[in-house]
Amino acid sequence: MIEYLRGKVVERTPTGTILEVNGGVGYFLSISLNTYNSIKVGEETKLLVHEVLREDTHDLYGFGKADERQLFRLLITVNGVGPATARLALSTYTPTELSKLIVEGNETGLKAIKGVGVRTAQRIIVELKDKIEGVMGELGQDLLNGGGTAGEWHGRMYEEAEKAFIALGYPASAAKKVVQKLAKAEPDISINDMIKKGLQML
């Protein structure tokens, strides 16, 4: 079982990254937007790993922080929540925000996650509320540390946000409309806040 990988980031998208380990082996890892925002192409990084082994596939999920991986592992224990949905949940919210939604029984907030309906939201709350409360101390640090303002990023930031929504499965036209709406309403919004709010609007 792989616990973590340390290497150079040679490619990254809002949903995945390629990590070159030992100067010649490239590993593809699925990642959340939280982890995406914490790594940079060309820099060495360490990603914690969760492996999903099936008869026909061997998938690796990478995490920049231990609390994110811990919450991911809790989420996939819930019936109806697979690795893809858990990753999307951690792209919609930070671990701190997501854990609070669960502890507070906020079904509406959980339903903002693509693929999570009423029943799934209820199961997440019922099955994880006590477990989350037990690890809240470890989930107390927000992983999102900002990502620049619109004034700094301009068109590049908006393009990055659009790519993130498209990579997460939303139509390009819808992604563009949401980005334009948020940019107009909040000119100084950071890319991280734009992606978080946009996911809840789409």
C-alpha positions in Angstrom: 0.0 0.0 0.0 1.4 3.4 -1.0 1.3 5.9 1.9 2.7 8.9 0.1 4.7 10.0 -3.0 7.3 12.7 -3.1 8.4 14.1 -6.5 8.3 16.9 -9.0 4.9 18.1 -10.3 5.2 17.8 -14.1 1.5 18.4 -14.9 -1.6 19.5 -13.1 -5.2 20.1 -13.8 -8.1 20.9 -11.4 -8.8 17.1 -11.2 -5.4 15.4 -11.5 -1.7 15.7 -11.4 1.3 13.8 -12.7 4.1 13.4 -10.1 7.6 12.3 -11.3 9.2 10.2 -8.7 12.9 9.2 -8.6 13.6 11.1 -11.8 11.8 8.7 -14.2 8.6 7.2 -12.9 5.4 9.3 -13.4 2.3 8.6 -11.3 -1.1 10.1 -12.1 -3.1 11.0 -9.1 -6.7 12.3 -8.9 -6.8 15.4 -6.8 -9.3 18.0 -5.4 -9.2 21.7 -6.0 -7.8 22.1 -2.5 -4.7 20.1 -3.4 -4.6 21.6 -6.9 -4.2 25.0 -5.3 -1.4 23.9 -3.1 0.9 22.5 -5.8 2.8 24.1 -8.7 4.3 22.6 -11.9 8.0 22.2 -11.7 8.2 22.1 -7.9 8.8 19.1 -5.7 5.9 18.1 -3.4 4.7 15.3 -1.2 1.2 14.0 -1.7 -0.5 11.6 0.7 -2.1 8.7 -1.2 -5.3 6.7 -1.0 -5.4 3.7 -3.4 -8.6 2.4 -4.9 -8.1 -1.2 -6.1 -10.6 -3.0 -8.3 -10.5 -5.9 -10.7 -10.2 -3.6 -13.7 -8.5 -0.5 -12.3 -5.9 0.8 -9.9 -6.6 4.5 -9.1 -4.5 6.8 -6.9 -5.9 9.8 -5.1 -3.5 12.4 -3.8 -3.9 14.9 -0.9 -1.8 17.8 0.2 -2.9 17.5 3.8 -3.7 14.7 6.1 -7.0 16.1 7.2 -8.3 16.1 3.6 -7.3 12.5 3.1 -8.9 11.6 6.4 -12.2 13.2 5.5 -12.1 11.6 2.0 -11.7 8.2 3.7 -14.7 8.9 5.9 -16.9 10.0 3.0 -16.3 6.8 1.0 -17.5 4.7 3.8 -21.0 6.1 3.2 -23.2 4.0 0.9 -23.7 5.9 -2.3 -20.5 8.0 -2.0 -17.7 6.8 -4.2 -14.2 8.2 -4.6 -15.3 10.5 -7.4 -18.1 12.1 -5.4 -15.8 12.4 -2.3 -13.2 14.2 -4.4 -15.8 16.5 -5.8 -17.1 17.2 -2.3 -13.6 18.3 -1.4 -13.4 20.5 -4.4 -16.6 22.2 -3.5 -15.6 22.8 0.1 -12.5 22.8 2.3 -12.3 20.0 4.9 -13.2 22.5 7.6 -16.3 23.7 5.7 -17.4 20.3 4.8 -17.0 18.9 8.3 -19.0 21.8 9.7 -21.8 21.1 7.3 -21.9 17.5 8.4 -21.8 18.2 12.1 -24.5 20.9 11.8 -26.7 18.6 9.7 -26.8 21.1 6.8 -28.5 19.1 4.0 -28.8 22.1 1.7 -25.1 22.7 1.8 -24.3 19.0 1.1 -26.8 19.0 -1.8 -24.7 21.7 -3.5 -22.2 19.0 -4.2 -22.8 17.6 -7.7 -24.2 14.1 -7.5 -25.4 14.4 -3.9 -29.1 14.2 -3.4 -31.3 14.4 -0.4 -30.9 10.8 0.7 -27.2 10.8 0.2 -26.9 14.0 2.2 -28.9 12.5 5.0 -26.8 9.4 5.0 -23.6 11.4 5.2 -24.9 13.4 8.1 -26.3 10.3 10.0 -23.2 8.1 9.4 -20.4 10.7 9.8 -21.7 13.3 12.3 -20.3 11.5 15.4 -17.1 10.5 13.6 -16.5 14.0 12.3 -16.9 15.5 15.8 -14.3 13.1 17.0 -11.7 14.4 14.6 -12.7 18.1 14.4 -9.5 19.1 16.1 -7.6 17.7 13.2 -9.9 19.3 10.7 -9.6 22.8 12.1 -7.2 24.3 9.6 -8.7 25.7 6.4 -6.6 24.4 3.4 -7.6 27.3 1.1 -5.1 30.0 1.5 -6.3 32.4 -1.1 -5.2 32.5 -4.8 -4.9 36.1 -5.8 -7.5 38.7 -6.7 -9.2 39.4 -10.0 -7.0 42.5 -10.2 -3.9 40.4 -10.1 -5.0 37.5 -12.3 -7.4 39.2 -14.7 -8.4 37.1 -17.7 -6.0 34.3 -16.7 -7.8 33.8 -13.4 -11.2 33.6 -15.1 -9.8 31.2 -17.7 -8.4 29.0 -14.9 -11.8 29.0 -13.1 -13.6 28.0 -16.3 -11.2 25.1 -16.9 -11.8 23.9 -13.4 -15.6 23.8 -13.9 -15.2 22.1 -17.2 -12.8 19.5 -15.8 -15.3 18.7 -13.1 -17.9 17.9 -15.7 -19.9 21.1 -16.3 -20.7 22.4 -19.8 -18.3 25.1 -21.1 -21.2 27.5 -21.7 -22.5 27.2 -18.1 -19.0 27.6 -16.7 -18.4 30.8 -18.7 -21.7 32.3 -17.5 -21.0 31.5 -13.9 -17.5 33.0 -14.0 -18.8 36.2 -15.7 -21.6 36.5 -13.2 -19.3 36.2 -10.2 -16.6 38.4 -11.7 -19.2 41.2 -12.2 -20.8 40.8 -8.8 -17.5 40.5 -6.9 -14.6 42.1 -8.9 -12.0 41.3 -6.2 -13.1 37.7 -5.6 -10.2 35.2 -5.4 -10.0 32.2 -7.7 -10.6 29.8 -4.8 -13.8 31.6 -3.7 -14.9 31.9 -7.4 -14.6 28.1 -7.8 -16.3 27.3 -4.5 -19.2 29.7 -5.1 -19.5 28.7 -8.8 -19.8 25.0 -7.8 -22.8 25.8 -5.7 -24.4 27.8 -8.5 -23.9 25.3 -11.3 
